């Protein structure tokens, strides 16, 4: 998903990325508490696919077996598309335009902010890095990552393996980053790293 023409050239666009279980949402909340508006693409997708969501009907028309009692079974949908790249591409053709519209609305609402942060798990995998001024990669050790991921409801070894197969290796993401936040330690250390990035970018340190 590409951005449209920039009308906010004075706003720093920051991409926050990292593989599953690395702590992206925790780090995004730290930026949000510091006054940086955050766009969470996954949260938007969950809303669009949730009860009453704008995409439930369209997804159900293409993937009828994923609808149960008028609701979308996201686990069933994930199991289908993770096993078939063609089905995944079809799902993305339904989802991406709606997410793009939500993102542009977010930018419009926050065009007076000094910086915007976009939480995008598959940033490098979708070749989206050129849309951003700075890239932050959230990282942790493989054992920590695996433990966190398997603690998620509905996660299995098989599902985790399928997800990781779609994601670039952590070490490669780290090499491409402008900043790396290591979340494998304690929360205070992570907060300090976020504060250092905010200071380095010359952003206000909080509301």
Secondary structure, DSSP 4 states (H G I P E B T S, - for coil): ------S-TTSEEEEEE--TTS-HHHHHHHHHHTT-EEEEHHHHHHHHHSTT-TTHHHHHHH-GGGEETTEE-HHHHHHHHHT-HHHHHHHHHHHHHHHHHHHHHHHHHTTTSSEEEEE-TTTTTTT-GGG-SEEEEEE--HHHHHHHHHTSTT--HHHHHHHHHHS--HHHHHHH-SEEEE-SS-HHHHHHHHHHHHHHTT--S--
